[in-house]
Amino acid sequence: PYIKGYEKKQKVCLQAKSFLLNEIYQLSPIVLRKGVWIHFDVEVNPLDDNAPIYIWGMLPPGYERSDFEYIWSEKNEDELAWREFLAKIESYRLQYSEIVLAHFSSYERTQIRNYAERYSMQDNPTVSWLLSDDSPLMDLLEVVKQSLVLPVYGYGLKTICKNSELVNFHWDLKESGSQWSVVRYLDYLQANSAEEKEKIKQEIVSYNRDDVR
């Protein structure tokens, strides 16, 4: 009774039916943006002031492991990494006639807005474009929720993609995840040797690369 509106009630019933019968239901046609897709994902340390991003990951064409590009942010290099990210976006715009920055959930857009405010760059042309009505950002989670009802408990990236009857994608590091990533980044900051730091960094890079893949 607390669910208002026919469509919401219908979706709740379909969700239960989907889960119980292990079936997929399509709510509407799946509409994807046209252009050259660049898959985009960030990792954030929420335990630090202003929740700094320590890796900005992007997967441009041809979408193989070797095509993965990222910007790594050491402590106190936050603004530098942010500006490198904006420069990378501009390089994609020069390389491709039309780009789509595909991400999963609204988190990436929120972080771009937060960074623009943090460094007073709301009027920066690249930032304005990223946050505009004509933004290249496309939230794949919204596409999924608007179009499909899936037999899953939640609609997180890993819940869907690790499901053997849906995507069946395998992360190289089975234990990896968003909380794992933060812990490993803190380990990275506290590591005493260059070898240990590099080992941890490559684990985080591998995890982020799998996220965009």
Secondary structure, DSSP 8 states (H G I E B T S, - for coil): ----SHHHHHHHHHHHHHHHHT--EE-S------SEEEEEEEEE-TTSTT--EEEEEEE-TT-SGGG-EEEE--TT-HHHHHHHHHHHHHHHHHHSSSEEEEESSTHHHHHHHHHHHHTT-TT-HHHHHHTSTT-SEEEHHHHHHHHEE-SSS---HHHHHT-TTTT----SSTT--HHHHHHHHHHHHH--SHHHHHHHHHHHHHHHHHHH-
